[in-house]
Amino acid sequence: ALQYYTAAKEIGLATTNTFTLAIRLSLLAGDVARAFLIYSDMLAAGCEPTTSTFSLLIQCCGKTKDEQRMRELFDSMKDFGLRPNEEVYMVC
């Protein structure tokens, strides 16, 4: 699946769902640094994150015990017109 993400990104066909899936797979593999690189790529590509995207990124922060970044992500949801839902609160 990460190969699909890489190919889709290279030809400009990656969508929000593609990026979010790649973030999820990186989290499952324990590669938090890659998850945040993919998030940066997502923003650079002009794709807006979803509540699920933020939930995954907040989970990454939990794995690394990065409370500051967790708060920043939580707060930045507003910048995208998103409100935390049960999925996000359960992670926090």
C-alpha positions, 0 to 999 in steps of 0.5 A: 500500500505504501508503494501505491502511495508513492506511485500516486504521489509521484504522478500527482494522483494522491488524494486525502484518502491516499495520504491518510492511508499511508499515515495509518500504515506508517503508524502501524509499522511504528514509523512515526517520523514517516507518518509526519513526513507524509502529512507534510507531503499531504499539505504540500500537495494541497490535500486537506486532512480529515478528522481521521487524519488528525486522529492518526497523527495524534496517536503518533504523538502518543507513541512518542509522548510528544504532548506539545505536538499533540496539542498543536495538532488538536488546535490546528484542526480548527484551521481546517474547519474540523472539530474533534470528535469521539475518535480524536478524544479517545486518542487524547 
